[in-house]
Amino acid sequence: MCNAIENRDLGRLAELATVVDIAPGRVFIEEGGAADSFFNVTAGTARLFKLLPDGRRQITGFAGSGHFLGLAMSTVYAFGAEAIDQVRVCRFARPKLLRLLDDFPAMEKRLLDVASGELIAAQEQMLLLGRKTARERLASFLVARGRTGVAREHTRILLILPMTRGDIADYLGLTIETVSRTFTRFRIEGLIALPSSSEVLLLDAPALQQLGDGLNWRRQLT
């Protein structure tokens, strides 16, 4: 968002931001609560969720550094957000930020682009849950996370996954057992390595992309 503002004007934006540190497990956006703030995640990872009528939660996404939350022009938040690990956000009061957008059309366009990206992500999630197999769902998830991998070497990408296998299963509409079996199968097939419970090394990201896209793919096991 800061890229949409001249350096000389960044001070005005900084004056509107309140930096908030959020402990793991704390909900900082309440679904149905008054949408009086925008949040820009600058560190850590949060799980986004919807509450079901019976009280259960459905995870709808994960927000990491750079994600902007609360953009929808609604009077209440349409989702909840909970810190998975230590999260830091910049919180902007909605009325003040909206007034600033009047002076900086480029920033308004940038936020519109972000909101459009969120809509595309929601559509992709509908496809993920509605049409893809378990293998395709997990492959798509890993590839999507890999676009912001913490380390990259040719086709190898190291992912840090702070969420649990249960979180991933919930997000993908699968059982924990299915997710665990699919991780194991990917490892046997040489698609991934599992250095630790929170790390996944993508050994062949292009092959995972093909698998996630539903294309025919087969690796000869040795």
C-alpha positions as a Markdown table, in Angstrom:
| # | Residue | x | y | z |
|---|---|---|---|---|
| 1 | Met | 0.0 | 0.0 | 0.0 |
| 2 | Cys | 2.9 | 2.4 | 0.8 |
| 3 | Asn | 4.1 | 2.0 | -2.8 |
| 4 | Ala | 1.0 | 4.0 | -3.9 |
| 5 | Ile | 2.2 | 7.1 | -2.0 |
| 6 | Glu | 5.1 | 9.4 | -2.5 |
| 7 | Asn | 7.8 | 9.1 | 0.1 |
| 8 | Arg | 7.1 | 12.7 | 1.3 |
| 9 | Asp | 3.6 | 11.7 | 2.2 |
| 10 | Leu | 4.3 | 8.5 | 4.1 |
| 11 | Gly | 4.3 | 10.4 | 7.3 |
| 12 | Arg | 0.5 | 11.1 | 7.0 |
| 13 | Leu | -0.1 | 7.4 | 6.6 |
| 14 | Ala | 2.1 | 6.5 | 9.5 |
| 15 | Glu | 0.2 | 8.9 | 11.7 |
| 16 | Leu | -3.0 | 6.9 | 11.1 |
| 17 | Ala | -1.6 | 3.5 | 11.9 |
| 18 | Thr | -1.6 | 1.9 | 15.3 |
| 19 | Val | 0.9 | -1.0 | 15.6 |
| 20 | Val | -0.7 | -3.9 | 17.5 |
| 21 | Asp | 1.1 | -7.2 | 18.6 |
| 22 | Ile | -1.3 | -10.1 | 18.9 |
| 23 | Ala | -0.5 | -13.2 | 20.9 |
| 24 | Pro | -1.1 | -16.7 | 19.4 |
| 25 | Gly | -4.7 | -17.9 | 19.8 |
| 26 | Arg | -6.1 | -14.4 | 20.2 |
| 27 | Val | -9.0 | -13.3 | 18.0 |
| 28 | Phe | -8.5 | -9.8 | 16.7 |
| 29 | Ile | -11.4 | -9.6 | 14.2 |
| 30 | Glu | -14.8 | -10.8 | 15.4 |
| 31 | Glu | -17.2 | -12.0 | 12.8 |
| 32 | Gly | -20.3 | -9.8 | 13.0 |
| 33 | Gly | -18.5 | -7.1 | 15.0 |
| 34 | Ala | -18.5 | -3.4 | 13.9 |
| 35 | Ala | -16.1 | -3.0 | 11.0 |
| 36 | Asp | -14.5 | 0.2 | 12.2 |
| 37 | Ser | -10.9 | -0.7 | 11.3 |
| 38 | Phe | -8.7 | -2.0 | 8.5 |
| 39 | Phe | -5.7 | -4.3 | 9.3 |
| 40 | Asn | -2.5 | -4.7 | 7.5 |
| 41 | Val | -0.6 | -7.8 | 8.6 |
| 42 | Thr | 3.1 | -7.1 | 8.9 |
| 43 | Ala | 4.4 | -10.2 | 10.7 |
| 44 | Gly | 3.1 | -13.7 | 11.6 |
| 45 | Thr | 0.1 | -15.7 | 10.3 |
| 46 | Ala | -3.6 | -15.5 | 11.1 |
| 47 | Arg | -6.4 | -18.0 | 10.3 |
| 48 | Leu | -9.6 | -16.5 | 8.8 |
| 49 | Phe | -12.8 | -18.3 | 9.7 |
| 50 | Lys | -16.6 | -18.2 | 9.4 |
| 51 | Leu | -18.9 | -19.4 | 12.2 |
| 52 | Leu | -21.5 | -22.0 | 11.2 |
| 53 | Pro | -25.0 | -22.1 | 12.7 |
| 54 | Asp | -24.1 | -25.0 | 15.0 |
| 55 | Gly | -21.2 | -23.1 | 16.5 |
| 56 | Arg | -18.4 | -24.8 | 14.5 |
| 57 | Arg | -15.8 | -22.8 | 12.6 |
| 58 | Gln | -14.9 | -23.2 | 9.0 |
| 59 | Ile | -11.4 | -21.9 | 8.1 |
| 60 | Thr | -11.6 | -19.9 | 4.9 |
| 61 | Gly | -8.1 | -18.7 | 4.5 |
| 62 | Phe | -4.7 | -17.7 | 6.0 |
| 63 | Ala | -3.3 | -14.2 | 6.1 |
| 64 | Gly | 0.4 | -13.5 | 6.3 |
| 65 | Ser | 2.7 | -10.5 | 6.0 |
| 66 | Gly | 1.4 | -8.0 | 3.5 |
| 67 | His | -2.3 | -9.1 | 3.6 |
| 68 | Phe | -4.9 | -6.4 | 4.2 |
| 69 | Leu | -8.0 | -7.4 | 6.1 |
| 70 | Gly | -11.4 | -5.7 | 6.5 |
| 71 | Leu | -11.6 | -4.1 | 3.1 |
| 72 | Ala | -15.2 | -4.9 | 2.4 |
| 73 | Met | -17.4 | -1.8 | 2.7 |
| 74 | Ser | -19.8 | -3.4 | 5.1 |
| 75 | Thr | -20.8 | -2.2 | 8.6 |
| 76 | Val | -19.8 | -5.5 | 10.1 |
| 77 | Tyr | -16.9 | -7.9 | 9.6 |
| 78 | Ala | -17.9 | -10.9 | 7.4 |
| 79 | Phe | -15.3 | -13.2 | 9.0 |
| 80 | Gly | -13.2 | -13.7 | 12.1 |
| 81 | Ala | -9.4 | -13.6 | 12.3 |
| 82 | Glu | -7.3 | -15.4 | 14.9 |
| 83 | Ala | -3.5 | -15.3 | 15.4 |
| 84 | Ile | -1.8 | -18.6 | 14.8 |
| 85 | Asp | 1.6 | -17.5 | 15.9 |
| 86 | Gln | 2.8 | -14.1 | 17.1 |
| 87 | Val | 1.1 | -11.6 | 14.8 |
| 88 | Arg | 1.8 | -7.9 | 14.3 |
| 89 | Val | -0.7 | -5.6 | 12.4 |
| 90 | Cys | -1.0 | -2.0 | 11.5 |
| 91 | Arg | -4.6 | -1.0 | 12.4 |
| 92 | Phe | -6.2 | 1.9 | 10.6 |
| 93 | Ala | -9.4 | 3.5 | 11.8 |
| 94 | Arg | -11.8 | 3.3 | 8.8 |
| 95 | Pro | -13.1 | 6.9 | 8.8 |
| 96 | Lys | -9.6 | 8.4 | 9.0 |
| 97 | Leu | -8.2 | 6.2 | 6.2 |
| 98 | Leu | -11.2 | 6.8 | 4.0 |
| 99 | Arg | -10.6 | 10.5 | 4.3 |
| 100 | Leu | -6.9 | 10.0 | 3.3 |
| 101 | Leu | -8.0 | 8.1 | 0.2 |
| 102 | Asp | -9.7 | 11.2 | -1.1 |
| 103 | Asp | -6.3 | 12.8 | -1.3 |
| 104 | Phe | -4.5 | 9.8 | -2.7 |
| 105 | Pro | -6.4 | 8.2 | -5.6 |
| 106 | Ala | -3.5 | 5.8 | -6.3 |
| 107 | Met | -3.8 | 4.3 | -2.8 |
| 108 | Glu | -7.6 | 3.8 | -3.4 |
| 109 | Lys | -6.8 | 2.0 | -6.6 |
| 110 | Arg | -4.3 | -0.2 | -4.8 |
| 111 | Leu | -6.8 | -1.2 | -2.2 |
| 112 | Leu | -9.3 | -1.9 | -4.9 |
| 113 | Asp | -6.8 | -4.2 | -6.5 |
| 114 | Val | -6.3 | -6.0 | -3.2 |
| 115 | Ala | -10.1 | -6.4 | -2.8 |
| 116 | Ser | -10.3 | -7.8 | -6.3 |
| 117 | Gly | -7.6 | -10.3 | -5.5 |
| 118 | Glu | -9.6 | -11.4 | -2.4 |
| 119 | Leu | -12.6 | -12.0 | -4.6 |
| 120 | Ile | -10.5 | -14.1 | -7.0 |
| 121 | Ala | -9.1 | -16.1 | -4.1 |
| 122 | Ala | -12.7 | -16.8 | -2.9 |
| 123 | Gln | -13.6 | -18.0 | -6.3 |
| 124 | Glu | -10.6 | -20.3 | -6.4 |
| 125 | Gln | -11.5 | -21.6 | -3.0 |
| 126 | Met | -15.0 | -22.5 | -4.2 |
| 127 | Leu | -13.4 | -24.5 | -7.1 |
| 128 | Leu | -11.0 | -26.1 | -4.7 |
| 129 | Leu | -13.7 | -27.4 | -2.5 |
| 130 | Gly | -16.2 | -28.2 | -5.2 |
| 131 | Arg | -14.3 | -30.0 | -7.9 |
| 132 | Lys | -10.8 | -31.1 | -6.9 |
| 133 | Thr | -9.7 | -34.4 | -5.4 |
| 134 | Ala | -7.8 | -34.5 | -2.1 |
| 135 | Arg | -4.5 | -34.7 | -3.9 |
| 136 | Glu | -5.4 | -31.8 | -6.2 |
| 137 | Arg | -6.5 | -29.7 | -3.2 |
| 138 | Leu | -3.4 | -30.2 | -1.2 |
| 139 | Ala | -1.1 | -29.7 | -4.2 |
| 140 | Ser | -2.9 | -26.4 | -5.0 |
| 141 | Phe | -2.6 | -25.3 | -1.4 |
| 142 | Leu | 1.2 | -26.0 | -1.3 |
| 143 | Val | 1.8 | -24.3 | -4.6 |
| 144 | Ala | -0.2 | -21.2 | -3.5 |
| 145 | Arg | 1.8 | -21.0 | -0.3 |
| 146 | Gly | 5.0 | -21.5 | -2.3 |
| 147 | Arg | 4.4 | -18.3 | -4.2 |
| 148 | Thr | 5.7 | -16.6 | -1.1 |
| 149 | Gly | 8.2 | -19.3 | 0.0 |
| 150 | Val | 10.9 | -18.3 | 2.4 |
| 151 | Ala | 13.7 | -19.9 | 0.3 |
| 152 | Arg | 13.9 | -20.9 | -3.3 |
| 153 | Glu | 16.4 | -22.9 | -5.3 |
| 154 | His | 15.4 | -23.7 | -8.9 |
| 155 | Thr | 12.2 | -25.8 | -8.5 |
| 156 | Arg | 12.7 | -26.2 | -4.7 |
| 157 | Ile | 10.8 | -24.0 | -2.3 |
| 158 | Leu | 10.9 | -24.2 | 1.5 |
| 159 | Leu | 7.6 | -23.4 | 3.2 |
| 160 | Ile | 7.0 | -22.6 | 6.8 |
| 161 | Leu | 3.5 | -23.7 | 7.7 |
| 162 | Pro | 2.6 | -22.4 | 11.2 |
| 163 | Met | -0.9 | -23.8 | 10.9 |
| 164 | Thr | -1.7 | -27.3 | 12.1 |
| 165 | Arg | -2.6 | -30.2 | 9.9 |
| 166 | Gly | -6.1 | -29.8 | 11.3 |
| 167 | Asp | -6.2 | -26.2 | 10.1 |
| 168 | Ile | -5.2 | -27.3 | 6.6 |
| 169 | Ala | -7.8 | -30.1 | 6.6 |
| 170 | Asp | -10.5 | -27.7 | 7.7 |
| 171 | Tyr | -9.5 | -25.2 | 5.0 |
| 172 | Leu | -9.4 | -27.9 | 2.3 |
| 173 | Gly | -12.6 | -29.6 | 3.4 |
| 174 | Leu | -10.8 | -32.8 | 4.2 |
| 175 | Thr | -10.2 | -35.0 | 7.3 |
| 176 | Ile | -6.9 | -34.8 | 9.2 |
| 177 | Glu | -6.3 | -38.4 | 8.3 |
| 178 | Thr | -6.7 | -37.7 | 4.5 |
| 179 | Val | -4.3 | -34.7 | 4.7 |
| 180 | Ser | -1.7 | -36.7 | 6.6 |
| 181 | Arg | -1.9 | -39.6 | 4.2 |
| 182 | Thr | -1.6 | -37.2 | 1.2 |
| 183 | Phe | 1.4 | -35.5 | 2.7 |
| 184 | Thr | 3.0 | -39.0 | 3.2 |
| 185 | Arg | 2.2 | -40.0 | -0.4 |
| 186 | Phe | 3.7 | -36.8 | -1.8 |
| 187 | Arg | 6.8 | -37.5 | 0.2 |
| 188 | Ile | 7.0 | -41.1 | -1.1 |
| 189 | Glu | 6.6 | -39.8 | -4.7 |
| 190 | Gly | 9.5 | -37.4 | -4.3 |
| 191 | Leu | 7.3 | -34.3 | -4.6 |
| 192 | Ile | 8.1 | -32.9 | -1.1 |
| 193 | Ala | 10.3 | -33.4 | 1.9 |
| 194 | Leu | 9.2 | -32.9 | 5.5 |
| 195 | Pro | 12.2 | -31.5 | 7.5 |
| 196 | Ser | 9.9 | -30.8 | 10.5 |
| 197 | Ser | 6.3 | -30.7 | 11.5 |
| 198 | Ser | 6.1 | -27.0 | 10.5 |
| 199 | Glu | 8.2 | -27.2 | 7.3 |
| 200 | Val | 7.5 | -28.5 | 3.9 |
| 201 | Leu | 10.2 | -28.5 | 1.1 |
| 202 | Leu | 8.7 | -28.5 | -2.3 |
| 203 | Leu | 11.1 | -30.6 | -4.4 |
| 204 | Asp | 9.2 | -30.2 | -7.7 |
| 205 | Ala | 6.9 | -27.2 | -7.6 |
| 206 | Pro | 6.0 | -27.5 | -11.4 |
| 207 | Ala | 4.9 | -31.1 | -10.9 |
| 208 | Leu | 2.7 | -30.0 | -8.0 |
| 209 | Gln | 1.3 | -27.2 | -10.1 |
| 210 | Gln | 0.3 | -29.7 | -12.8 |
| 211 | Leu | -1.2 | -32.0 | -10.2 |
| 212 | Gly | -3.2 | -29.1 | -8.7 |
| 213 | Asp | -4.4 | -28.2 | -12.1 |
| 214 | Gly | -5.8 | -31.7 | -12.6 |
| 215 | Leu | -3.3 | -32.5 | -15.4 |
| 216 | Asn | -2.1 | -36.0 | -16.0 |
| 217 | Trp | 1.1 | -36.5 | -14.0 |
| 218 | Arg | 3.0 | -39.6 | -13.0 |
| 219 | Arg | 6.4 | -40.0 | -11.4 |
| 220 | Gln | 8.3 | -43.3 | -11.7 |
| 221 | Leu | 9.1 | -44.5 | -8.1 |
| 222 | Thr | 12.5 | -46.0 | -7.5 |
